Amino acid sequence: MSTVLVIGAGGVSSVCVHKMAMNPDIFSEIHLASRTKSKCDAIAASVKERTGVDVSTYGIDAEEVPAMVNLIRKLGPELVVNLALPYQDLPIMDACLEAGVAYLDTANYEPKDEAKFEYHWQWAYHDRFKEAGLMALLGSGFDPGVTSVFTMWLKKHKLKTIRQLDILDCNGGYHGQAFATNFNPEINIREVTAPARHWENGQFVETPAMAKRVEFDFEEVGPKNMYMMYHEELESLAKFNPEMERARFWMTFGDEYIKHLTVLQNVGMTRIDPIKYKGQEIIPLQFLAAVLPKPETLGETTKGNTNIGVIATGEALDGPNGEKGGEKTFYINNICSHEAAYEETGNQAVSYTTGVPAMIGSAMMVTGKWSGDGVFNMEEMDPDPFMDMLNGHGLPWQVKELDGPVDF
Ligand code: NDP
């Protein structure tokens, strides 16, 4: 039984809060605060209607550390769950340290004027959390999040070491819009337009954005083009699996998405540096995000499945009598239906596949199944209890052995 304070009221937060309310034995009191209080109220109303649970709501700017400290002290949560934007990670971590409360998020800190997707700012908080006897868990979404847990589960139960790793993120959903993003457009477009980076022989290798494309036949979706890009879990996976020769991240995009993005990029609409417009400073990507469809409005029309997983090749664990397993390749993944996610929580599967792991990571922390003093990534925790909860809370997974390593 525990009290939690969730920050942010977008699609991910909506799913997480609904799922917390469905588990009152773990989350006995839920508070929700965000910049726009009316969005918190809308989530609370939906939660009440679907589950009968009351969620209390507050308006707050999470970048105002003293106001956050006051709110945390007033509510006395065991855990602050940060589901706002990556820009708020550090101020929320500062507020947690000052108020003496544990912290969880789903995306690493980003400075507003640079697209970096690096953990070092948050890893630098390790000693302060350790000294305060508090835990901070980073990246408890799907990717990062479940993809790291999948990898570590394979390393615990199937493979002694991992030689090569490919993360495959497929969204086979169709929302009927010419161009829209399935989560916060500003963060999504920053990720996609950044140069690709993959891990190879002990270092990151940079290549131009969206330059490497491969067609892959995804179960319950069909063949899709996927593009190699950088994603933040590659940094933590490489840190905690230093034996890896190669690790890559792939995401599917339709031709229409690529066409629109290319034009927007070519005309300068994806820039994140400020420009002067009619005497006022604006950031082109923020302006673009303001005119694009809001991800939380796509739920009703999105049909199809997501299929996100990990293919790992390495030296298999020894058999029961010590016999050598040789090199093996495993594919572990989850398939999630947009329609089913919408039916259950009023949100599409991209929010669902992030909000459910945020709830599970929170459950791991407040029940003490995962614990520690300091700042931790998902790779450092026992994957088993998290994997059990995925199966029981809407994101069942499957694992199969492939004939050999990927050949793309
Ligand atoms: P949304 O843009 O839909 O929601 C973000 C929410 O944060 C909004 O309610 C917004 O308020 C609020 N917010 C923004 N700034 C502040 C602030 N200064 N103070 C308080 N609240 C603020 O995003 P999503 O729900 O799509 O994504 C949420 C997070 O999840 C993001 O960090 C995203 O990167 C991450 N994510 C992680 C994934 C993973 O698999 N690990 C996948 C998808 C997303 P307002 O309503 O006023 O704008």
Boltz pocket constraint, residues with backbone or C-beta under 6 A from the ligand:
constraints:
  - pocket:
      binder: B
      contacts: [[A, 7], [A, 8], [A, 9], [A, 10], [A, 11], [A, 12], [A, 13], [A, 33], [A, 34], [A, 35], [A, 36], [A, 39], [A, 60], [A, 61], [A, 62], [A, 63], [A, 82], [A, 83], [A, 84], [A, 85], [A, 86], [A, 88], [A, 106], [A, 107], [A, 139], [A, 140], [A, 141], [A, 142], [A, 143], [A, 144], [A, 145], [A, 182], [A, 183], [A, 184], [A, 185], [A, 187], [A, 295], [A, 296], [A, 350], [A, 353], [A, 354]]
      max_distance: 6.0
